[in-house]
Amino acid sequence: SSLVNFLFPVALFLALRSAEYVLHPQMPILSSQAGVLRYVFLALVILLSAACLSLADLLDHLTRKSQRNSPSTVHPTA
């Protein structure tokens, strides 16, 4: 299994290195003539960035809340 996991990327690299033609354009979305396609792409980038920021904020909030409620931070009353 380890040998196959090592040989697969090596074989893939060798196959891609000897490829002669690259048929995909450099920036297909931004160089497209369809304006709607560019707007949809831009909207997806903005929405996914906002979703990532919201998820990071939620995880930070939950981490801080769990640290506040942990027994190690509770101060004994006299």
N, CA, C and O atoms as a GROMACS GRO file, in nm:
protein
  312
    1SER      N    1   0.082  -0.119   0.000
    1SER     CA    2   0.000   0.000   0.000
    1SER      C    3   0.087   0.126   0.000
    1SER      O    4   0.059   0.221  -0.073
    2SER      N    5   0.190   0.126   0.081
    2SER     CA    6   0.280   0.241   0.086
    2SER      C    7   0.353   0.260  -0.046
    2SER      O    8   0.375   0.373  -0.089
    3LEU      N    9   0.389   0.150  -0.108
    3LEU     CA   10   0.459   0.158  -0.236
    3LEU      C   11   0.368   0.217  -0.343
    3LEU      O   12   0.413   0.299  -0.423
    4VAL      N   13   0.243   0.176  -0.345
    4VAL     CA   14   0.148   0.230  -0.442
    4VAL      C   15   0.124   0.379  -0.416
    4VAL      O   16   0.117   0.458  -0.509
    5ASN      N   17   0.112   0.417  -0.288
    5ASN     CA   18   0.093   0.557  -0.254
    5ASN      C   19   0.213   0.643  -0.292
    5ASN      O   20   0.198   0.763  -0.316
    6PHE      N   21   0.329   0.584  -0.297
    6PHE     CA   22   0.448   0.657  -0.340
    6PHE      C   23   0.459   0.661  -0.492
    6PHE      O   24   0.495   0.764  -0.549
    7LEU      N   25   0.429   0.549  -0.557
    7LEU     CA   26   0.448   0.540  -0.702
    7LEU      C   27   0.342   0.618  -0.781
    7LEU      O   28   0.372   0.666  -0.890
    8PHE      N   29   0.222   0.630  -0.729
    8PHE     CA   30   0.117   0.700  -0.803
    8PHE      C   31   0.154   0.846  -0.830
    8PHE      O   32   0.147   0.888  -0.946
    9PRO      N   33   0.194   0.926  -0.731
    9PRO     CA   34   0.231   1.065  -0.763
    9PRO      C   35   0.353   1.073  -0.855
    9PRO      O   36   0.362   1.163  -0.938
   10VAL      N   37   0.446   0.980  -0.841
   10VAL     CA   38   0.564   0.980  -0.929
   10VAL      C   39   0.520   0.954  -1.072
   10VAL      O   40   0.564   1.024  -1.164
   11ALA      N   41   0.435   0.855  -1.093
   11ALA     CA   42   0.386   0.825  -1.228
   11ALA      C   43   0.304   0.941  -1.284
   11ALA      O   44   0.314   0.972  -1.402
   12LEU      N   45   0.223   1.004  -1.200
   12LEU     CA   46   0.145   1.118  -1.245
   12LEU      C   47   0.235   1.234  -1.286
   12LEU      O   48   0.211   1.298  -1.388
   13PHE      N   49   0.338   1.260  -1.208
   13PHE     CA   50   0.432   1.367  -1.242
   13PHE      C   51   0.502   1.337  -1.374
   13PHE      O   52   0.516   1.426  -1.458
   14LEU      N   53   0.545   1.214  -1.393
   14LEU     CA   54   0.612   1.179  -1.518
   14LEU      C   55   0.518   1.190  -1.637
   14LEU      O   56   0.559   1.234  -1.745
   15ALA      N   57   0.393   1.152  -1.620
   15ALA     CA   58   0.296   1.161  -1.729
   15ALA      C   59   0.267   1.306  -1.764
   15ALA      O   60   0.256   1.341  -1.881
   16LEU      N   61   0.253   1.391  -1.663
   16LEU     CA   62   0.224   1.532  -1.688
   16LEU      C   63   0.344   1.607  -1.743
   16LEU      O   64   0.330   1.704  -1.817
   17ARG      N   65   0.462   1.562  -1.706
   17ARG     CA   66   0.584   1.627  -1.755
   17ARG      C   67   0.602   1.607  -1.904
   17ARG      O   68   0.654   1.694  -1.974
   18SER      N   69   0.559   1.493  -1.952
   18SER     CA   70   0.576   1.464  -2.094
   18SER      C   71   0.455   1.506  -2.178
   18SER      O   72   0.452   1.481  -2.298
   19ALA      N   73   0.355   1.570  -2.117
   19ALA     CA   74   0.238   1.616  -2.192
   19ALA      C   75   0.278   1.731  -2.283
   19ALA      O   76   0.347   1.824  -2.240
   20GLU      N   77   0.235   1.726  -2.408
   20GLU     CA   78   0.276   1.827  -2.504
   20GLU      C   79   0.179   1.943  -2.512
   20GLU      O   80   0.222   2.057  -2.529
   21TYR      N   81   0.051   1.918  -2.500
   21TYR     CA   82  -0.049   2.022  -2.521
   21TYR      C   83  -0.127   2.048  -2.393
   21TYR      O   84  -0.170   1.955  -2.324
   22VAL      N   85  -0.144   2.172  -2.364
   22VAL     CA   86  -0.230   2.213  -2.254
   22VAL      C   87  -0.349   2.282  -2.319
   22VAL      O   88  -0.334   2.389  -2.380
   23LEU      N   89  -0.467   2.222  -2.307
   23LEU     CA   90  -0.583   2.273  -2.377
   23LEU      C   91  -0.665   2.371  -2.293
   23LEU      O   92  -0.754   2.438  -2.346
   24HIS      N   93  -0.636   2.381  -2.168
   24HIS     CA   94  -0.712   2.468  -2.081
   24HIS      C   95  -0.650   2.608  -2.084
   24HIS      O   96  -0.528   2.620  -2.073
   25PRO      N   97  -0.731   2.714  -2.100
   25PRO     CA   98  -0.674   2.849  -2.101
   25PRO      C   99  -0.620   2.888  -1.964
   25PRO      O  100  -0.653   2.826  -1.863
   26GLN      N  101  -0.537   2.991  -1.961
   26GLN     CA  102  -0.474   3.034  -1.836
   26GLN      C  103  -0.576   3.078  -1.732
   26GLN      O  104  -0.573   3.031  -1.619
   27MET      N  105  -0.666   3.168  -1.769
   27MET     CA  106  -0.768   3.217  -1.676
   27MET      C  107  -0.903   3.209  -1.746
   27MET      O  108  -0.950   3.309  -1.800
   28PRO      N  109  -0.968   3.093  -1.748
   28PRO     CA  110  -1.088   3.076  -1.829
   28PRO      C  111  -1.205   3.163  -1.785
   28PRO      O  112  -1.282   3.209  -1.869
   29ILE      N  113  -1.219   3.187  -1.656
   29ILE     CA  114  -1.333   3.267  -1.610
   29ILE      C  115  -1.312   3.414  -1.643
   29ILE      O  116  -1.401   3.479  -1.698
   30LEU      N  117  -1.195   3.467  -1.609
   30LEU     CA  118  -1.172   3.609  -1.625
   30LEU      C  119  -1.151   3.650  -1.771
   30LEU      O  120  -1.173   3.766  -1.806
   31SER      N  121  -1.110   3.555  -1.856
   31SER     CA  122  -1.092   3.589  -1.997
   31SER      C  123  -1.213   3.552  -2.082
   31SER      O  124  -1.209   3.564  -2.205
   32SER      N  125  -1.319   3.508  -2.018
   32SER     CA  126  -1.439   3.467  -2.090
   32SER      C  127  -1.513   3.589  -2.146
   32SER      O  128  -1.509   3.698  -2.088
   33GLN      N  129  -1.579   3.569  -2.259
   33GLN     CA  130  -1.659   3.674  -2.319
   33GLN      C  131  -1.796   3.687  -2.253
   33GLN      O  132  -1.863   3.789  -2.269
   34ALA      N  133  -1.838   3.585  -2.181
   34ALA     CA  134  -1.969   3.586  -2.114
   34ALA      C  135  -1.959   3.665  -1.984
   34ALA      O  136  -1.895   3.620  -1.888
   35GLY      N  137  -2.020   3.782  -1.981
   35GLY     CA  138  -2.014   3.866  -1.862
   35GLY      C  139  -2.084   3.804  -1.742
   35GLY      O  140  -2.040   3.822  -1.628
   36VAL      N  141  -2.192   3.732  -1.767
   36VAL     CA  142  -2.267   3.670  -1.658
   36VAL      C  143  -2.179   3.568  -1.586
   36VAL      O  144  -2.187   3.555  -1.464
   37LEU      N  145  -2.097   3.498  -1.660
   37LEU     CA  146  -2.009   3.397  -1.601
   37LEU      C  147  -1.910   3.463  -1.503
   37LEU      O  148  -1.884   3.410  -1.396
   38ARG      N  149  -1.858   3.579  -1.541
   38ARG     CA  150  -1.766   3.651  -1.453
   38ARG      C  151  -1.838   3.699  -1.327
   38ARG      O  152  -1.781   3.693  -1.218
   39TYR      N  153  -1.961   3.747  -1.340
   39TYR     CA  154  -2.036   3.794  -1.223
   39TYR      C  155  -2.072   3.680  -1.128
   39TYR      O  156  -2.067   3.695  -1.006
   40VAL      N  157  -2.109   3.566  -1.185
   40VAL     CA  158  -2.140   3.450  -1.101
   40VAL      C  159  -2.015   3.405  -1.028
   40VAL      O  160  -2.021   3.372  -0.909
   41PHE      N  161  -1.901   3.402  -1.097
   41PHE     CA  162  -1.775   3.364  -1.034
   41PHE      C  163  -1.739   3.460  -0.921
   41PHE      O  164  -1.701   3.417  -0.812
   42LEU      N  165  -1.752   3.589  -0.946
   42LEU     CA  166  -1.721   3.690  -0.845
   42LEU      C  167  -1.815   3.676  -0.725
   42LEU      O  168  -1.772   3.686  -0.610
   43ALA      N  169  -1.943   3.652  -0.751
   43ALA     CA  170  -2.040   3.634  -0.642
   43ALA      C  171  -2.005   3.510  -0.559
   43ALA      O  172  -2.015   3.513  -0.436
   44LEU      N  173  -1.965   3.402  -0.625
   44LEU     CA  174  -1.926   3.281  -0.551
   44LEU      C  175  -1.802   3.305  -0.466
   44LEU      O  176  -1.796   3.259  -0.352
   45VAL      N  177  -1.706   3.376  -0.519
   45VAL     CA  178  -1.585   3.406  -0.442
   45VAL      C  179  -1.621   3.488  -0.318
   45VAL      O  180  -1.572   3.459  -0.208
   46ILE      N  181  -1.705   3.589  -0.335
   46ILE     CA  182  -1.744   3.674  -0.222
   46ILE      C  183  -1.824   3.594  -0.119
   46ILE      O  184  -1.798   3.604   0.001
   47LEU      N  185  -1.921   3.515  -0.165
   47LEU     CA  186  -2.003   3.437  -0.072
   47LEU      C  187  -1.922   3.332   0.002
   47LEU      O  188  -1.942   3.312   0.123
   48LEU      N  189  -1.832   3.264  -0.068
   48LEU     CA  190  -1.751   3.163   0.000
   48LEU      C  191  -1.651   3.226   0.096
   48LEU      O  192  -1.622   3.168   0.200
   49SER      N  193  -1.598   3.342   0.062
   49SER     CA  194  -1.509   3.412   0.155
   49SER      C  195  -1.585   3.453   0.280
   49SER      O  196  -1.534   3.439   0.391
   50ALA      N  197  -1.707   3.504   0.264
   50ALA     CA  198  -1.789   3.541   0.380
   50ALA      C  199  -1.823   3.418   0.464
   50ALA      O  200  -1.824   3.426   0.586
   51ALA      N  201  -1.852   3.306   0.398
   51ALA     CA  202  -1.883   3.184   0.472
   51ALA      C  203  -1.761   3.136   0.552
   51ALA      O  204  -1.775   3.091   0.665
   52CYS      N  205  -1.643   3.145   0.493
   52CYS     CA  206  -1.521   3.105   0.564
   52CYS      C  207  -1.494   3.196   0.684
   52CYS      O  208  -1.457   3.149   0.791
   53LEU      N  209  -1.514   3.326   0.665
   53LEU     CA  210  -1.496   3.418   0.778
   53LEU      C  211  -1.598   3.393   0.888
   53LEU      O  212  -1.564   3.399   1.006
   54SER      N  213  -1.721   3.363   0.850
   54SER     CA  214  -1.825   3.333   0.951
   54SER      C  215  -1.792   3.205   1.026
   54SER      O  216  -1.810   3.199   1.148
   55LEU      N  217  -1.744   3.104   0.955
   55LEU     CA  218  -1.707   2.979   1.021
   55LEU      C  219  -1.590   3.000   1.116
   55LEU      O  220  -1.589   2.947   1.227
   56ALA      N  221  -1.491   3.077   1.073
   56ALA     CA  222  -1.377   3.105   1.160
   56ALA      C  223  -1.421   3.182   1.284
   56ALA      O  224  -1.373   3.154   1.394
   57ASP      N  225  -1.511   3.277   1.267
   57ASP     CA  226  -1.562   3.354   1.381
   57ASP      C  227  -1.640   3.264   1.476
   57ASP      O  228  -1.626   3.276   1.598
   58LEU      N  229  -1.723   3.175   1.422
   58LEU     CA  230  -1.800   3.083   1.505
   58LEU      C  231  -1.708   2.991   1.584
   58LEU      O  232  -1.728   2.971   1.703
   59LEU      N  233  -1.607   2.935   1.517
   59LEU     CA  234  -1.514   2.846   1.588
   59LEU      C  235  -1.435   2.921   1.694
   59LEU      O  236  -1.410   2.866   1.801
   60ASP      N  237  -1.396   3.044   1.666
   60ASP     CA  238  -1.326   3.125   1.766
   60ASP      C  239  -1.418   3.153   1.885
   60ASP      O  240  -1.375   3.145   2.000
   61HIS      N  241  -1.543   3.185   1.857
   61HIS     CA  242  -1.639   3.213   1.964
   61HIS      C  243  -1.660   3.088   2.051
   61HIS      O  244  -1.661   3.098   2.174
   62LEU      N  245  -1.675   2.972   1.989
   62LEU     CA  246  -1.696   2.848   2.065
   62LEU      C  247  -1.573   2.811   2.145
   62LEU      O  248  -1.585   2.760   2.257
   63THR      N  249  -1.455   2.836   2.090
   63THR     CA  250  -1.331   2.805   2.162
   63THR      C  251  -1.316   2.895   2.284
   63THR      O  252  -1.280   2.848   2.392
   64ARG      N  253  -1.344   3.022   2.267
   64ARG     CA  254  -1.333   3.115   2.380
   64ARG      C  255  -1.437   3.083   2.487
   64ARG      O  256  -1.408   3.093   2.606
   65LYS      N  257  -1.557   3.043   2.444
   65LYS     CA  258  -1.663   3.010   2.540
   65LYS      C  259  -1.626   2.885   2.619
   65LYS      O  260  -1.648   2.880   2.740
   66SER      N  261  -1.570   2.785   2.552
   66SER     CA  262  -1.533   2.663   2.622
   66SER      C  263  -1.415   2.687   2.716
   66SER      O  264  -1.406   2.622   2.820
   67GLN      N  265  -1.326   2.781   2.682
   67GLN     CA  266  -1.214   2.812   2.771
   67GLN      C  267  -1.262   2.888   2.894
   67GLN      O  268  -1.209   2.869   3.003
   68ARG      N  269  -1.363   2.973   2.877
   68ARG     CA  270  -1.419   3.046   2.992
   68ARG      C  271  -1.488   2.952   3.089
   68ARG      O  272  -1.485   2.975   3.210
   69ASN      N  273  -1.551   2.847   3.037
   69ASN     CA  274  -1.629   2.756   3.122
   69ASN      C  275  -1.549   2.638   3.172
   69ASN      O  276  -1.604   2.552   3.241
   70SER      N  277  -1.422   2.630   3.138
   70SER     CA  278  -1.344   2.515   3.182
   70SER      C  279  -1.315   2.527   3.332
   70SER      O  280  -1.302   2.638   3.385
   71PRO      N  281  -1.304   2.413   3.401
   71PRO     CA  282  -1.282   2.415   3.546
   71PRO      C  283  -1.149   2.476   3.587
   71PRO      O  284  -1.136   2.521   3.700
   72SER      N  285  -1.051   2.479   3.498
   72SER     CA  286  -0.920   2.532   3.536
   72SER      C  287  -0.922   2.683   3.553
   72SER      O  288  -0.835   2.739   3.619
   73THR      N  289  -1.021   2.750   3.496
   73THR     CA  290  -1.027   2.896   3.507
   73THR      C  291  -1.123   2.944   3.615
   73THR      O  292  -1.137   3.064   3.638
   74VAL      N  293  -1.190   2.850   3.682
   74VAL     CA  294  -1.284   2.886   3.787
   74VAL      C  295  -1.205   2.922   3.913
   74VAL      O  296  -1.123   2.844   3.959
   75HIS      N  297  -1.231   3.040   3.967
   75HIS     CA  298  -1.160   3.084   4.087
   75HIS      C  299  -1.242   3.046   4.210
   75HIS      O  300  -1.363   3.069   4.214
   76PRO      N  301  -1.177   2.989   4.309
   76PRO     CA  302  -1.252   2.950   4.431
   76PRO      C  303  -1.294   3.075   4.508
   76PRO      O  304  -1.223   3.176   4.512
   77THR      N  305  -1.411   3.065   4.569
   77THR     CA  306  -1.462   3.176   4.651
   77THR      C  307  -1.418   3.155   4.795
   77THR      O  308  -1.413   3.041   4.842
   78ALA      N  309  -1.386   3.261   4.865
   78ALA     CA  310  -1.338   3.250   5.002
   78ALA      C  311  -1.452   3.258   5.101
   78ALA      O  312  -1.430   3.250   5.222
   0.00000   0.00000   0.00000
